């Protein structure tokens, strides 16, 4: 049995009347994005990358940026 697809649930879909979701600005968050990219490429033996921080510190924006990076590499 396949579950039904939820409209606008994918990271790169959003309602036409809403502003596009935020991504990290160019040349920002480079350290954390590099760490995540190295983790994804398998240079880290941990199978889970735990991104944590206080509310409003950019975790969601980083996650969206990473999802876009992985999508561009056909890894998502």
N, C-alpha and C positions, 0 to 999 in steps of 0.2 A: 504494500500500500504506500502510495506517495502522498506526502502532505501537500496541501494546496500552497501555491506561491502567494505571498503577501505583497500586495502592490506597494511600491516605494520602500521596500525593506532592504534592498541592496545598497551597499555603501555609495554607489555612484548614481543613484536615482533620487530624485526629489521632485516635489510638486512644481509644476510650471509657474505658479503664482508666488512661490516662495523663493527667497534668495538662495543661491548655491551655498552648500555647507562650507564651513571654514577649513582651510588647510594651513599648514605652517608657512609663514612668509619665507621667501627666498633668503638663504644664508642665516636662518635662525634654527635653533634646536639641532644644530649639526652634530653635536656630541651624542645625544641620545639616539638620533636617527642612524648614525654610524654604528652605534652599539647594537641596535635592532637589526640592521642590515647584516652585520657580522654574525649575529645569532642565527639569522635566517639562513645564511650560507653554510652554517654548520661548524663554525669556528669555536662555538661554545657547546659543551656537552650537555647543557641543560635543555630539557625539552619544552620548558615553559618560560616565556619572558614576562616577568611580573612588573608592570608599569604602575607605580603608586605615587601618590602625592595628595596634598590638600585640595579641597574643592577650589575650582577656578584657576588651577595652575597649568592647564593646557593638555591634560591627559587625553581628552576626547579629540582635540585638534591633532595631537600627535598620532593617535590611533587612525584617524581618517587619512592623514598624510601617509602613514605606513600602508594602509589598505590600498591607497592609490599607487604607491611604489610597487607593491607586490602584484597588483593588477597589471601594471605596465610590463612586468616581467613574466606575465602569465603564470604566476604562482598563487593566485587567489581564485 
